[in-house]
Amino acid sequence: MNEPLPNPVVRKLKSLAQKLEPVLALGKSGASDAFIKSLDEALAQHELVKMKFAAFKDERKTLAPQLAEKTNSHLVWVVGHVAVFYRQQPDAAKRKVAV
C-alpha cells in the first residue's frame, strides 16, 4: 500500500478535483479486470482521476480503497457517489499535476 499523502497535498488535490468531470463510471459489470485496466490507463494519462459510482453505490466506501490498491494509486476523496484517485507520473517531464 502507498504511504498516505500529507494533508497539504490532499487539500490541493481535492481543490483540483472539484473542477474535474468524472472520467469513468463504475457500472453493472463492477470492478472487473477491464474496469481496473481502464482506471489504470486513466491514471497514467491524467494522474488525477474522478470516478463516478453509477452502480454499487452502497459499496463505494469499501470498493474505492480496493480500486486504489489494485491500481497502486492514492484514494484522495470519496464524496457522494464520486471517488477521486491520484497516482503521480513517474516521468517528471510528463507530470500534469504539481504537488
Secondary structure as GFF3:
##gff-version 3
##sequence-region A 1 99
A	DSSP	alpha_helix	7	17	.	.	.	ID=ss1
A	DSSP	beta_strand	24	26	.	.	.	ID=ss2
A	DSSP	alpha_helix	33	46	.	.	.	ID=ss3
A	DSSP	beta_strand	48	53	.	.	.	ID=ss4
A	DSSP	three_ten_helix	57	59	.	.	.	ID=ss5
A	DSSP	alpha_helix	60	70	.	.	.	ID=ss6
A	DSSP	beta_strand	74	79	.	.	.	ID=ss7
A	DSSP	beta_strand	82	86	.	.	.	ID=ss8
A	DSSP	three_ten_helix	92	94	.	.	.	ID=ss9
###
